[in-house]
Structure formats: structure tokens, C-alpha cells
């Protein structure tokens, strides 16, 4: 990796955005510019989440394709491949981010544009823990980790109806700012159809999953783990434009994290309710979600379910355990770890969740990638104790998880971070959609109930696939 510093000037233009939507803009630019991503949120309670972001045209990036090598692409340079042998991956990623020196800005929107956007798949835990996983099967294989700096970021403030067109300017890179402006002015977006081909399949049967629950219970009763999260994968072949599935999903299952990352030969998109970690002004935040009941949409029935969830000893014990795990993870690098919210009930489109908030103070210049590594994967996707749970996941799940249970989002060049856990998420590759869900299994689990929980978590995704066929 080059030791020379690359300087970035970030310029922005603010305009009225009352006639624009993120979806319309994204459809305008995706066929004209390569490397496009879309980030949205339905969490209107938080003023920071009143923004949607579209990032366009990657101008630098770092990618770990497998356990042996990584590739760095810097502006005006050819890609460079290097061995991962004896490499500290969080330090590698932080060193890459330090390659860029940003001109000072007090505008928080411009600071967001000065970020690396990307994802970390579940198997990346092998870089952070002494644990091994079976290799990804070829049909779902994607790079283990990928982060990119983008030339353009469009930010839409839904609260004020304002739109920002932002450009990260680097010497030697041609600007197409005017072309982008003209594209956005065009309101006639092109929409392509989506159609399922063949039926849905799964990598294991219902009966096989029930046996996994029983196996997990035995490990819990022996004291190997307190909880073990085991998942199953589904797939659906299709033809046409999978962006329609995202359109349907954001309508059916509005969530704090809505995202669509287009990498050309594969795409990651979803509607995740849960953050991996948030870092803002040297404060780290985790929101453990554990405790899931089905939501019907009927007020009285859901009210009864909320009371049942609040008083369910199994769900409460699980949740307390995962809050403790979050406290432990944050305490490795943070101080003054505090549970600021405990067992709040939150309603989503198809499920009712129990949610807490755990925070910690960080030292100045703490490596954000080290914080991701320290908390990775979230205990809600592994179980506890985490190390043993990870070993059992590799032993009993039929296939490696790949993207599922990893994280996706942004890491600012200033050290801020906002990453969602990749749950309620699709991988689209070779005209096939892959989606996955699991359940937290304990000694007192009821196998049929745990199977139903997996189905409940996937209801929104399956409905989105159905609805996508009828969008125009």
C-alpha cells in the first residue's frame, strides 16, 4: 500500500429536494454510473436518520477476497494485490483509511460523504477470533470484506426537503458533476420487470432444522453454551430486475436500516432492524435485539403479544444474557459502559422485538475497525459464550453463512461508524436470491416455536418477492 497521503477536497451544492425521492434519483443514475449504493432509514424518531444517501462511482477501495490475499485500489493507480499472512486486518483497514487526508469541513453531511462504504461478511470473524469456518460454497461466494470511497454522494434531508450534491475531489480524477446534475433533473425513471422462476428451495428441511434445535438444546444442557443461534438458508431463482424486490421490501418492512449495494456481479440489499455498532464523537453504541414474537396487525392481539413477551421468562433471560455480552464486548476497548435502555418493546412490520441500548466512551482516535472486530459478530447472531458458539455454528450449519450475520454500512474517515447487521437481507447473484434467518436456541426452547420464529423473520422478505412481480 502506498505511504503517500492522498488529499481530498469535498465540495457540495445544496438545493431544494421537495420534488425528488431517493428511489427516483437512484433509478436515474444506476444505468449511467458504475458502483452505486443506496442507504435509507424509516426511523423518523431520530433526526440523524432523516437522511437518505446515494453514493456513486468508487474511486478507491480495499477488498479481502479470501483468507489469503487482499487488494487495494487507489486513485490513478493500478490495483495492488498483497498477501494477508501475519496481517492485523483491523489495522490494515485503518491504515487504508489514513491514506486519505480530508480538507476540514464543519458540515456534517460533507463529513458523511468522507466515508468508506461497504460490508464485512460473517466469515471475517476468522480475522478477529481464533476460529475457523468452512469455505463459502461457489454459488454464494463473494469477497469476505469490501470498503470503498465514492466520488459522489447525494444526500436528501427528508425533514427539510433539502438535497445535497457532494463531490470528493482528488487531483487527476475527472469531474462529471454537471452530468450528474442533469441526470437528477430528469424525472422519467426507467423500471424493469421482475419475475420468479421455479419455486423456493432451502438448504435444509423443516425436519432437519428441528433436529438442529434439539442438538443445540443438548449443548446448552451440557453447559457448552448458554445460547446458540442456528440458521437456515433459502433461495429463489428469478429473471429481471431485483431492485423491484428492494422497492417492495422497503414498503412492506420499513426499518432503521434500508440499503441496496450494487457490486455488478452481485448485490446486497435489505431492511435490517439492528445495528452492529454505531460510533459518534467517541461514543460507541450497541442495540441488542433479542426476544421475538409474531405481529398480526390486530391491535388487541398484538397488545396481548407485547405483554406475553414482557413476561416471558425464556425471552427475558435470553435478552439479559445478550445485553451482558454487549457490555463485555464494549468494555474491551471502551470505558464507562452503561445500559441506557433496557428491554424496550419495538414494533416492526411482521414481528415484535425486545430492544436495549448499551453505550461506552472511547479514547480519542480509537480505530473504528477495531471496535467492529471487538463486537463482531453480534451475540444476537452467534449465541454465548461467543467463541464456543461460533465453533458449533461451523460444525452444525450446512453451509458457511457468507454475508448473513455480517455488517454493512459506513466508516467515516474521521472515525465515526454506522453499521447494520445483515439480517432481513438478500444476496442476489447469478439470477438467484439468497436469504437466511436463525433463532436463538436455549435449553428450554420449543423446537416448533423456534422453527416458527425463523419463518416469522423471513415473512417480510418472502412477501417482498411476491409483491415485486406486480410492481410497475
DRENDO-1510 file (C-alpha; in Angstrom, 1 decimal, always signed):
<recs>
REC; n; res; u; v; w
REC; 1; UNK; +0.0; +0.0; +0.0 .
REC; 2; UNK; +1.3; +3.4; -0.9 .
REC; 3; UNK; +2.6; +5.5; +2.0 .
REC; 4; UNK; +1.9; +8.8; +0.3 .
REC; 5; UNK; -1.1; +10.8; +1.5 .
REC; 6; UNK; -4.0; +11.4; -0.9 .
REC; 7; UNK; -5.7; +14.8; -0.3 .
REC; 8; UNK; -9.5; +15.1; -0.7 .
REC; 9; UNK; -11.4; +18.4; -1.2 .
REC; 10; UNK; -15.1; +17.9; -0.5 .
REC; 11; UNK; -17.4; +20.3; -2.3 .
REC; 12; UNK; -21.2; +20.4; -2.0 .
REC; 13; UNK; -24.2; +22.1; -3.6 .
REC; 14; UNK; -27.4; +22.4; -1.7 .
REC; 15; UNK; -30.8; +22.7; -3.4 .
REC; 16; UNK; -34.5; +22.2; -2.7 .
REC; 17; UNK; -35.3; +18.5; -2.8 .
REC; 18; UNK; -39.1; +18.6; -2.5 .
REC; 19; UNK; -39.7; +17.0; -5.9 .
REC; 20; UNK; -37.0; +14.3; -5.5 .
REC; 21; UNK; -37.1; +10.9; -4.0 .
REC; 22; UNK; -34.1; +8.6; -3.3 .
REC; 23; UNK; -35.7; +5.9; -5.4 .
REC; 24; UNK; -36.3; +8.1; -8.4 .
REC; 25; UNK; -32.8; +9.5; -8.2 .
REC; 26; UNK; -31.2; +6.1; -7.9 .
REC; 27; UNK; -33.1; +4.8; -10.9 .
REC; 28; UNK; -31.8; +7.8; -12.9 .
REC; 29; UNK; -28.2; +7.3; -12.1 .
REC; 30; UNK; -27.7; +3.5; -11.8 .
REC; 31; UNK; -27.5; +2.8; -15.5 .
REC; 32; UNK; -25.2; +5.8; -16.2 .
REC; 33; UNK; -22.7; +5.4; -13.4 .
REC; 34; UNK; -21.0; +2.3; -12.1 .
REC; 35; UNK; -20.7; +1.3; -8.4 .
REC; 36; UNK; -23.9; +2.7; -7.0 .
REC; 37; UNK; -25.3; +2.2; -3.5 .
REC; 38; UNK; -28.4; +3.5; -1.7 .
REC; 39; UNK; -28.9; +3.9; +2.1 .
REC; 40; UNK; -32.2; +4.9; +3.6 .
REC; 41; UNK; -33.9; +4.7; +7.0 .
REC; 42; UNK; -37.5; +4.7; +8.2 .
REC; 43; UNK; -36.5; +5.7; +11.8 .
REC; 44; UNK; -38.1; +9.2; +11.8 .
REC; 45; UNK; -37.7; +9.4; +15.6 .
REC; 46; UNK; -34.0; +10.1; +15.2 .
REC; 47; UNK; -33.2; +13.3; +13.4 .
REC; 48; UNK; -29.9; +11.8; +12.1 .
REC; 49; UNK; -31.9; +9.2; +10.3 .
REC; 50; UNK; -33.9; +11.7; +8.3 .
REC; 51; UNK; -31.3; +11.4; +5.5 .
REC; 52; UNK; -31.0; +9.1; +2.6 .
REC; 53; UNK; -27.7; +8.7; +0.8 .
REC; 54; UNK; -26.8; +7.6; -2.7 .
REC; 55; UNK; -23.0; +7.0; -3.3 .
REC; 56; UNK; -21.8; +6.9; -6.9 .
REC; 57; UNK; -18.5; +5.9; -8.6 .
REC; 58; UNK; -16.0; +4.3; -6.4 .
REC; 59; UNK; -12.6; +6.0; -6.7 .
REC; 60; UNK; -10.7; +3.9; -4.1 .
REC; 61; UNK; -11.2; +0.7; -2.2 .
REC; 62; UNK; -9.9; -2.2; -0.2 .
REC; 63; UNK; -11.2; -5.7; -0.7 .
REC; 64; UNK; -10.4; -9.0; +1.0 .
REC; 65; UNK; -11.3; -11.7; -1.5 .
REC; 66; UNK; -10.4; -14.7; +0.6 .
REC; 67; UNK; -8.3; -15.7; +3.6 .
REC; 68; UNK; -5.0; -15.4; +1.7 .
REC; 69; UNK; -4.9; -12.0; -0.1 .
REC; 70; UNK; -6.3; -8.6; -0.2 .
REC; 71; UNK; -6.5; -5.9; -3.0 .
REC; 72; UNK; -6.1; -2.2; -2.7 .
REC; 73; UNK; -7.2; +0.3; -5.4 .
REC; 74; UNK; -6.0; +3.9; -5.0 .
REC; 75; UNK; -6.9; +6.8; -7.3 .
REC; 76; UNK; -4.9; +7.0; -10.5 .
REC; 77; UNK; -3.1; +3.7; -9.7 .
REC; 78; UNK; -3.4; +0.1; -10.8 .
REC; 79; UNK; -5.0; -2.3; -8.3 .
REC; 80; UNK; -2.4; -3.9; -6.0 .
REC; 81; UNK; -2.7; -7.4; -4.5 .
REC; 82; UNK; -0.9; -8.4; -1.3 .
REC; 83; UNK; -0.6; -11.4; +1.0 .
REC; 84; UNK; -2.7; -11.4; +4.2 .
REC; 85; UNK; -0.1; -13.5; +6.0 .
REC; 86; UNK; +0.6; -12.2; +9.5 .
REC; 87; UNK; -1.7; -9.2; +8.8 .
REC; 88; UNK; -3.8; -7.5; +11.5 .
REC; 89; UNK; -6.9; -6.8; +9.5 .
REC; 90; UNK; -8.4; -4.0; +11.6 .
REC; 91; UNK; -5.1; -2.2; +11.5 .
REC; 92; UNK; -4.9; -2.8; +7.7 .
REC; 93; UNK; -8.3; -1.2; +7.2 .
REC; 94; UNK; -7.5; +1.7; +9.5 .
REC; 95; UNK; -4.2; +2.3; +7.7 .
REC; 96; UNK; -6.0; +2.3; +4.4 .
REC; 97; UNK; -8.4; +5.0; +5.7 .
REC; 98; UNK; -5.5; +7.0; +6.9 .
REC; 99; UNK; -4.2; +7.2; +3.4 .
REC; 100; UNK; -6.7; +10.0; +2.8 .
REC; 101; UNK; -6.5; +13.4; +4.3 .
REC; 102; UNK; -9.7; +15.4; +4.1 .
REC; 103; UNK; -9.9; +19.2; +3.9 .
REC; 104; UNK; -11.5; +20.4; +7.1 .
REC; 105; UNK; -15.3; +20.8; +6.9 .
REC; 106; UNK; -17.8; +21.7; +9.6 .
REC; 107; UNK; -20.7; +20.4; +7.5 .
REC; 108; UNK; -21.8; +17.0; +9.0 .
REC; 109; UNK; -23.3; +16.0; +5.6 .
REC; 110; UNK; -19.9; +16.5; +3.9 .
REC; 111; UNK; -18.3; +14.5; +6.7 .
REC; 112; UNK; -20.6; +11.6; +5.9 .
REC; 113; UNK; -19.5; +11.7; +2.3 .
REC; 114; UNK; -15.9; +11.4; +3.5 .
REC; 115; UNK; -16.6; +7.8; +4.4 .
REC; 116; UNK; -15.7; +4.2; +3.4 .
REC; 117; UNK; -19.0; +2.4; +2.4 .
REC; 118; UNK; -19.1; -1.3; +2.4 .
REC; 119; UNK; -19.6; -4.6; +4.2 .
REC; 120; UNK; -17.9; -7.3; +6.3 .
REC; 121; UNK; -19.2; -10.8; +5.9 .
REC; 122; UNK; -19.7; -13.3; +8.7 .
REC; 123; UNK; -16.5; -15.3; +7.9 .
REC; 124; UNK; -14.4; -12.3; +8.6 .
REC; 125; UNK; -14.6; -13.3; +12.2 .
REC; 126; UNK; -11.7; -15.6; +11.4 .
REC; 127; UNK; -9.5; -12.4; +11.2 .
REC; 128; UNK; -10.7; -11.3; +14.7 .
REC; 129; UNK; -11.1; -14.6; +16.6 .
REC; 130; UNK; -9.2; -17.9; +16.8 .
REC; 131; UNK; -11.9; -19.8; +14.9 .
REC; 132; UNK; -12.1; -21.5; +11.5 .
REC; 133; UNK; -15.1; -21.8; +9.1 .
REC; 134; UNK; -15.8; -24.0; +6.1 .
REC; 135; UNK; -15.3; -22.1; +2.8 .
REC; 136; UNK; -18.2; -20.4; +1.1 .
REC; 137; UNK; -19.9; -22.5; -1.5 .
REC; 138; UNK; -19.3; -21.3; -5.0 .
REC; 139; UNK; -22.9; -20.2; -5.8 .
REC; 140; UNK; -22.9; -17.7; -2.9 .
REC; 141; UNK; -19.2; -16.8; -2.8 .
REC; 142; UNK; -18.5; -13.1; -2.6 .
REC; 143; UNK; -15.5; -11.2; -1.2 .
REC; 144; UNK; -15.2; -11.5; +2.6 .
REC; 145; UNK; -14.9; -7.8; +3.1 .
REC; 146; UNK; -15.2; -4.7; +0.8 .
REC; 147; UNK; -15.0; -1.0; +1.6 .
REC; 148; UNK; -14.9; +1.9; -0.9 .
REC; 149; UNK; -14.5; +5.6; -1.1 .
REC; 150; UNK; -17.0; +7.2; -3.6 .
REC; 151; UNK; -16.5; +10.3; -5.8 .
REC; 152; UNK; -20.1; +11.5; -5.4 .
REC; 153; UNK; -22.7; +11.3; -2.6 .
REC; 154; UNK; -26.2; +12.6; -2.9 .
REC; 155; UNK; -27.8; +13.3; +0.5 .
REC; 156; UNK; -31.5; +14.0; +0.9 .
REC; 157; UNK; -32.8; +15.6; +4.1 .
REC; 158; UNK; -36.4; +14.5; +4.3 .
REC; 159; UNK; -37.1; +16.8; +7.3 .
REC; 160; UNK; -36.2; +20.0; +5.5 .
REC; 161; UNK; -36.8; +18.8; +1.9 .
REC; 162; UNK; -33.2; +19.7; +1.0 .
REC; 163; UNK; -30.8; +17.9; -1.3 .
REC; 164; UNK; -27.0; +18.0; -1.2 .
REC; 165; UNK; -24.9; +17.1; -4.2 .
REC; 166; UNK; -21.4; +16.3; -2.8 .
REC; 167; UNK; -18.2; +15.6; -4.7 .
REC; 168; UNK; -14.9; +14.2; -3.2 .
REC; 169; UNK; -12.3; +15.8; -5.4 .
REC; 170; UNK; -8.9; +14.2; -5.9 .
REC; 171; UNK; -6.2; +15.5; -8.3 .
REC; 172; UNK; -6.2; +13.6; -11.5 .
REC; 173; UNK; -9.8; +12.4; -11.3 .
REC; 174; UNK; -12.2; +13.9; -13.9 .
REC; 175; UNK; -15.3; +15.5; -12.6 .
REC; 176; UNK; -18.7; +14.6; -14.1 .
REC; 177; UNK; -20.7; +16.8; -11.6 .
REC; 178; UNK; -22.7; +18.5; -14.3 .
REC; 179; UNK; -23.6; +15.2; -15.9 .
REC; 180; UNK; -24.9; +14.0; -12.5 .
REC; 181; UNK; -26.9; +17.3; -12.0 .
REC; 182; UNK; -28.6; +16.9; -15.4 .
REC; 183; UNK; -29.5; +13.2; -14.7 .
REC; 184; UNK; -31.1; +14.2; -11.5 .
REC; 185; UNK; -33.3; +16.8; -13.2 .
REC; 186; UNK; -34.8; +14.1; -15.4 .
REC; 187; UNK; -37.8; +12.7; -13.6 .
REC; 188; UNK; -38.5; +9.8; -16.0 .
REC; 189; UNK; -37.0; +6.8; -14.3 .
REC; 190; UNK; -36.9; +3.5; -16.2 .
REC; 191; UNK; -38.3; +0.5; -14.4 .
REC; 192; UNK; -37.8; -3.1; -15.5 .
REC; 193; UNK; -39.9; -6.1; -14.5 .
REC; 194; UNK; -39.1; -8.9; -12.1 .
REC; 195; UNK; -40.4; -12.5; -12.3 .
REC; 196; UNK; -39.7; -15.6; -10.2 .
REC; 197; UNK; -38.7; -18.7; -12.0 .
REC; 198; UNK; -39.1; -22.1; -10.3 .
REC; 199; UNK; -40.1; -22.4; -6.6 .
REC; 200; UNK; -38.4; -21.5; -3.4 .
REC; 201; UNK; -35.9; -24.0; -2.0 .
REC; 202; UNK; -34.0; -24.3; +1.3 .
REC; 203; UNK; -30.6; -25.8; +2.1 .
REC; 204; UNK; -32.2; -27.9; +4.9 .
REC; 205; UNK; -35.7; -29.2; +5.5 .
REC; 206; UNK; -38.0; -28.2; +8.4 .
REC; 207; UNK; -37.3; -31.6; +9.9 .
REC; 208; UNK; -33.6; -31.1; +9.7 .
REC; 209; UNK; -33.9; -27.7; +11.4 .
REC; 210; UNK; -36.0; -29.2; +14.2 .
REC; 211; UNK; -33.1; -31.7; +14.8 .
REC; 212; UNK; -30.7; -28.8; +14.9 .
REC; 213; UNK; -32.8; -27.2; +17.7 .
REC; 214; UNK; -32.6; -30.5; +19.7 .
REC; 215; UNK; -28.8; -30.7; +19.1 .
REC; 216; UNK; -28.4; -27.1; +20.4 .
REC; 217; UNK; -30.5; -27.9; +23.4 .
REC; 218; UNK; -28.2; -30.7; +24.3 .
REC; 219; UNK; -25.1; -28.4; +24.2 .
REC; 220; UNK; -27.0; -25.9; +26.4 .
REC; 221; UNK; -27.9; -28.6; +28.9 .
REC; 222; UNK; -24.3; -29.8; +29.0 .
REC; 223; UNK; -23.1; -26.2; +29.7 .
REC; 224; UNK; -21.1; -25.8; +26.4 .
REC; 225; UNK; -23.1; -22.7; +25.7 .
REC; 226; UNK; -26.0; -20.7; +27.2 .
REC; 227; UNK; -27.5; -20.0; +23.8 .
REC; 228; UNK; -26.7; -21.0; +20.2 .
REC; 229; UNK; -28.0; -19.2; +17.1 .
REC; 230; UNK; -28.5; -21.7; +14.2 .
REC; 231; UNK; -29.9; -20.6; +10.9 .
REC; 232; UNK; -31.1; -21.9; +7.6 .
REC; 233; UNK; -30.9; -20.5; +4.0 .
REC; 234; UNK; -33.5; -20.2; +1.3 .
REC; 235; UNK; -33.1; -19.4; -2.4 .
REC; 236; UNK; -35.3; -18.2; -5.2 .
REC; 237; UNK; -34.4; -18.1; -8.9 .
REC; 238; UNK; -35.6; -15.1; -10.9 .
REC; 239; UNK; -35.3; -13.1; -14.1 .
REC; 240; UNK; -35.4; -9.4; -14.5 .
REC; 241; UNK; -34.6; -6.6; -12.1 .
REC; 242; UNK; -34.2; -7.5; -8.4 .
REC; 243; UNK; -34.4; -3.8; -7.5 .
REC; 244; UNK; -38.2; -4.3; -7.5 .
REC; 245; UNK; -37.7; -6.7; -4.6 .
REC; 246; UNK; -36.0; -3.9; -2.7 .
REC; 247; UNK; -38.8; -1.5; -3.6 .
REC; 248; UNK; -41.3; -4.0; -2.2 .
REC; 249; UNK; -39.3; -4.8; +0.9 .
REC; 250; UNK; -38.9; -1.1; +2.0 .
REC; 251; UNK; -42.7; -0.8; +1.6 .
REC; 252; UNK; -43.6; -4.0; +3.5 .
REC; 253; UNK; -40.9; -3.8; +6.1 .
REC; 254; UNK; -39.7; -0.3; +6.8 .
REC; 255; UNK; -36.7; -0.5; +9.1 .
REC; 256; UNK; -34.0; +1.7; +10.7 .
REC; 257; UNK; -31.5; +0.4; +8.0 .
REC; 258; UNK; -32.6; +0.1; +4.4 .
REC; 259; UNK; -29.8; -0.5; +1.9 .
REC; 260; UNK; -29.1; -1.5; -1.7 .
REC; 261; UNK; -25.4; -2.1; -2.6 .
REC; 262; UNK; -24.8; -2.9; -6.3 .
REC; 263; UNK; -21.4; -4.5; -7.0 .
REC; 264; UNK; -22.2; -5.5; -10.6 .
REC; 265; UNK; -22.0; -9.3; -10.5 .
REC; 266; UNK; -23.7; -9.4; -7.1 .
REC; 267; UNK; -25.9; -7.2; -5.0 .
REC; 268; UNK; -26.7; -6.9; -1.2 .
REC; 269; UNK; -29.9; -5.3; -0.1 .
REC; 270; UNK; -32.2; -5.5; +2.9 .
REC; 271; UNK; -34.2; -3.9; +5.7 .
REC; 272; UNK; -32.3; -4.6; +8.9 .
REC; 273; UNK; -33.7; -3.6; +12.3 .
REC; 274; UNK; -30.4; -3.9; +14.2 .
REC; 275; UNK; -27.1; -2.1; +14.3 .
REC; 276; UNK; -23.8; -3.9; +14.5 .
REC; 277; UNK; -22.2; -0.8; +16.1 .
REC; 278; UNK; -22.6; +3.0; +16.0 .
REC; 279; UNK; -19.7; +5.3; +16.8 .
REC; 280; UNK; -20.3; +9.0; +17.0 .
REC; 281; UNK; -18.0; +11.6; +18.7 .
REC; 282; UNK; -16.0; +8.9; +20.6 .
REC; 283; UNK; -19.1; +7.2; +21.9 .
REC; 284; UNK; -19.9; +3.6; +20.9 .
REC; 285; UNK; -23.5; +2.3; +20.9 .
REC; 286; UNK; -24.9; -1.2; +20.5 .
REC; 287; UNK; -28.6; -2.1; +20.4 .
REC; 288; UNK; -29.1; -5.8; +21.3 .
REC; 289; UNK; -32.3; -7.2; +19.9 .
REC; 290; UNK; -33.4; -10.5; +21.4 .
REC; 291; UNK; -37.0; -11.6; +22.1 .
REC; 292; UNK; -39.2; -12.1; +19.1 .
REC; 293; UNK; -43.0; -12.6; +18.9 .
REC; 294; UNK; -45.1; -12.5; +15.7 .
REC; 295; UNK; -47.0; -9.4; +14.9 .
REC; 296; UNK; -50.5; -9.8; +13.4 .
REC; 297; UNK; -51.5; -6.2; +12.8 .
REC; 298; UNK; -54.6; -6.6; +15.0 .
REC; 299; UNK; -54.3; -4.1; +17.9 .
REC; 300; UNK; -55.7; -6.3; +20.7 .
REC; 301; UNK; -53.8; -9.4; +19.6 .
REC; 302; UNK; -50.6; -7.5; +19.3 .
REC; 303; UNK; -51.2; -5.9; +22.7 .
REC; 304; UNK; -51.5; -9.4; +24.3 .
REC; 305; UNK; -48.3; -10.5; +22.5 .
REC; 306; UNK; -46.4; -7.5; +23.9 .
REC; 307; UNK; -47.5; -8.4; +27.4 .
REC; 308; UNK; -46.6; -12.0; +26.8 .
REC; 309; UNK; -43.1; -11.0; +25.5 .
REC; 310; UNK; -42.5; -8.7; +28.5 .
REC; 311; UNK; -43.4; -11.5; +30.9 .
REC; 312; UNK; -41.8; -14.5; +29.1 .
REC; 313; UNK; -39.0; -15.8; +31.3 .
REC; 314; UNK; -37.1; -17.5; +28.5 .
REC; 315; UNK; -37.1; -14.4; +26.3 .
REC; 316; UNK; -36.1; -12.2; +29.2 .
REC; 317; UNK; -33.3; -14.5; +30.2 .
REC; 318; UNK; -32.0; -14.6; +26.6 .
REC; 319; UNK; -32.2; -10.8; +26.3 .
REC; 320; UNK; -30.4; -10.2; +29.6 .
REC; 321; UNK; -27.6; -12.6; +28.6 .
REC; 322; UNK; -27.1; -10.7; +25.3 .
REC; 323; UNK; -27.1; -7.3; +27.0 .
REC; 324; UNK; -24.3; -8.7; +29.2 .
REC; 325; UNK; -22.4; -9.9; +26.1 .
REC; 326; UNK; -22.7; -6.4; +24.6 .
REC; 327; UNK; -21.4; -4.8; +27.8 .
REC; 328; UNK; -18.5; -7.2; +27.8 .
REC; 329; UNK; -17.7; -6.5; +24.1 .
REC; 330; UNK; -17.8; -2.7; +24.5 .
REC; 331; UNK; -15.7; -2.9; +27.7 .
REC; 332; UNK; -12.8; -4.4; +25.9 .
REC; 333; UNK; -11.9; -1.0; +24.3 .
REC; 334; UNK; -14.3; +1.4; +25.9 .
REC; 335; UNK; -14.9; +2.7; +29.4 .
REC; 336; UNK; -17.9; +3.8; +31.4 .
REC; 337; UNK; -20.1; +1.1; +29.8 .
REC; 338; UNK; -23.7; +1.9; +30.5 .
REC; 339; UNK; -27.1; +0.2; +29.8 .
REC; 340; UNK; -29.0; +3.3; +28.8 .
REC; 341; UNK; -32.2; +1.5; +27.7 .
REC; 342; UNK; -33.3; -2.0; +28.9 .
REC; 343; UNK; -35.9; -4.3; +27.3 .
REC; 344; UNK; -37.9; -1.7; +25.3 .
REC; 345; UNK; -40.6; -3.1; +23.1 .
REC; 346; UNK; -40.4; -2.1; +19.4 .
REC; 347; UNK; -42.9; -3.0; +16.7 .
REC; 348; UNK; -41.8; -3.9; +13.2 .
REC; 349; UNK; -44.0; -5.0; +10.2 .
REC; 350; UNK; -44.1; -8.7; +11.0 .
REC; 351; UNK; -42.5; -9.1; +14.4 .
REC; 352; UNK; -42.4; -7.6; +17.9 .
REC; 353; UNK; -38.8; -7.2; +19.3 .
REC; 354; UNK; -37.4; -6.6; +22.7 .
REC; 355; UNK; -34.6; -4.0; +22.4 .
REC; 356; UNK; -31.9; -2.5; +24.7 .
REC; 357; UNK; -29.1; +0.1; +24.3 .
REC; 358; UNK; -25.6; -0.2; +25.6 .
REC; 359; UNK; -23.0; +2.6; +25.3 .
REC; 360; UNK; -19.4; +3.2; +26.1 .
REC; 361; UNK; -16.9; +6.1; +25.9 .
REC; 362; UNK; -13.9; +5.6; +23.6 .
REC; 363; UNK; -10.4; +7.1; +23.7 .
REC; 364; UNK; -9.6; +9.8; +21.0 .
REC; 365; UNK; -8.5; +8.2; +17.7 .
REC; 366; UNK; -9.8; +4.7; +18.6 .
REC; 367; UNK; -9.6; +2.5; +15.5 .
REC; 368; UNK; -13.3; +2.1; +14.4 .
REC; 369; UNK; -12.5; -1.1; +12.6 .
REC; 370; UNK; -11.1; -2.5; +15.9 .
REC; 371; UNK; -14.4; -1.7; +17.5 .
REC; 372; UNK; -16.2; -3.5; +14.7 .
REC; 373; UNK; -13.9; -6.5; +15.2 .
REC; 374; UNK; -14.3; -6.5; +19.0 .
REC; 375; UNK; -18.1; -6.6; +18.8 .
REC; 376; UNK; -18.2; -9.0; +15.8 .
REC; 377; UNK; -20.4; -10.8; +15.2 .
REC; 378; UNK; -23.1; -9.5; +17.5 .
REC; 379; UNK; -24.1; -12.0; +20.1 .
REC; 380; UNK; -27.6; -12.0; +18.7 .
REC; 381; UNK; -26.2; -13.8; +15.6 .
REC; 382; UNK; -23.9; -16.2; +17.5 .
REC; 383; UNK; -25.0; -17.0; +21.0 .
REC; 384; UNK; -22.9; -17.1; +24.1 .
REC; 385; UNK; -20.2; -17.7; +25.1 .
REC; 386; UNK; -19.4; -16.4; +21.7 .
REC; 387; UNK; -16.2; -18.4; +20.8 .
REC; 388; UNK; -17.8; -21.8; +21.6 .
REC; 389; UNK; -21.0; -20.7; +19.8 .
REC; 390; UNK; -19.0; -19.9; +16.7 .
REC; 391; UNK; -17.3; -23.3; +16.7 .
REC; 392; UNK; -20.7; -25.0; +17.0 .
REC; 393; UNK; -22.2; -22.9; +14.2 .
REC; 394; UNK; -19.4; -24.0; +11.9 .
REC; 395; UNK; -20.0; -27.6; +12.9 .
REC; 396; UNK; -23.8; -27.8; +12.6 .
REC; 397; UNK; -24.9; -25.3; +9.9 .
REC; 398; UNK; -24.8; -27.0; +6.5 .
REC; 399; UNK; -23.2; -24.1; +4.6 .
REC; 400; UNK; -21.0; -21.1; +5.6 .
REC; 401; UNK; -23.0; -18.0; +6.2 .
REC; 402; UNK; -21.3; -15.6; +3.9 .
REC; 403; UNK; -22.9; -12.2; +4.1 .
REC; 404; UNK; -25.6; -13.4; +6.6 .
REC; 405; UNK; -24.8; -12.1; +10.1 .
REC; 406; UNK; -22.1; -9.8; +8.9 .
REC; 407; UNK; -22.4; -6.0; +8.8 .
REC; 408; UNK; -22.9; -3.3; +6.2 .
REC; 409; UNK; -22.8; +0.5; +6.2 .
REC; 410; UNK; -20.2; +3.2; +6.5 .
REC; 411; UNK; -17.0; +4.0; +8.4 .
REC; 412; UNK; -16.1; +7.7; +8.4 .
REC; 413; UNK; -12.5; +8.8; +7.7 .
REC; 414; UNK; -13.0; +10.8; +10.9 .
REC; 415; UNK; -13.6; +7.6; +13.0 .
REC; 416; UNK; -17.4; +7.7; +13.1 .
REC; 417; UNK; -19.1; +4.5; +12.2 .
REC; 418; UNK; -22.7; +3.2; +11.5 .
REC; 419; UNK; -23.1; -0.4; +10.5 .
REC; 420; UNK; -26.2; -2.6; +10.3 .
REC; 421; UNK; -26.2; -6.3; +10.9 .
REC; 422; UNK; -27.1; -8.1; +7.6 .
REC; 423; UNK; -30.3; -9.7; +8.7 .
REC; 424; UNK; -33.6; -9.5; +6.7 .
REC; 425; UNK; -31.1; -9.2; +3.8 .
REC; 426; UNK; -30.9; -10.6; +0.3 .
REC; 427; UNK; -27.8; -11.6; -1.7 .
REC; 428; UNK; -28.6; -11.6; -5.4 .
REC; 429; UNK; -26.1; -13.5; -7.6 .
REC; 430; UNK; -26.5; -15.2; -10.9 .
REC; 431; UNK; -30.3; -14.6; -11.1 .
REC; 432; UNK; -30.8; -16.2; -7.7 .
REC; 433; UNK; -31.9; -14.5; -4.4 .
REC; 434; UNK; -30.5; -16.0; -1.2 .
REC; 435; UNK; -31.9; -15.1; +2.2 .
REC; 436; UNK; -31.4; -16.5; +5.6 .
REC; 437; UNK; -32.6; -16.4; +9.2 .
REC; 438; UNK; -32.0; -18.1; +12.5 .
REC; 439; UNK; -33.2; -18.4; +16.1 .
REC; 440; UNK; -31.5; -18.1; +19.5 .
REC; 441; UNK; -31.7; -21.6; +20.9 .
REC; 442; UNK; -31.6; -22.4; +24.6 .
REC; 443; UNK; -32.2; -25.4; +26.9 .
REC; 444; UNK; -35.9; -24.5; +27.3 .
REC; 445; UNK; -36.5; -23.9; +23.6 .
REC; 446; UNK; -39.6; -25.4; +22.0 .
REC; 447; UNK; -38.4; -26.8; +18.6 .
REC; 448; UNK; -41.7; -25.9; +16.7 .
REC; 449; UNK; -41.7; -22.4; +18.2 .
REC; 450; UNK; -38.1; -21.8; +17.1 .
REC; 451; UNK; -38.9; -23.0; +13.6 .
REC; 452; UNK; -41.8; -20.7; +13.5 .
REC; 453; UNK; -39.6; -17.8; +14.7 .
REC; 454; UNK; -37.3; -18.4; +11.7 .
REC; 455; UNK; -40.3; -18.2; +9.4 .
REC; 456; UNK; -41.6; -15.1; +11.1 .
REC; 457; UNK; -38.3; -13.3; +10.5 .
REC; 458; UNK; -38.4; -14.2; +6.8 .
REC; 459; UNK; -42.1; -13.3; +6.2 .
REC; 460; UNK; -41.4; -9.8; +5.0 .
REC; 461; UNK; -38.7; -11.0; +2.6 .
REC; 462; UNK; -40.9; -13.7; +1.1 .
REC; 463; UNK; -43.8; -11.2; +0.7 .
REC; 464; UNK; -41.5; -8.7; -1.0 .
REC; 465; UNK; -40.5; -11.3; -3.6 .
REC; 466; UNK; -44.2; -11.9; -4.3 .
REC; 467; UNK; -45.1; -8.2; -4.5 .
REC; 468; UNK; -42.1; -7.4; -6.7 .
REC; 469; UNK; -43.7; -9.4; -9.6 .
REC; 470; UNK; -46.6; -6.9; -9.7 .
REC; 471; UNK; -44.8; -3.6; -9.5 .
REC; 472; UNK; -44.9; -1.2; -12.4 .
</recs>
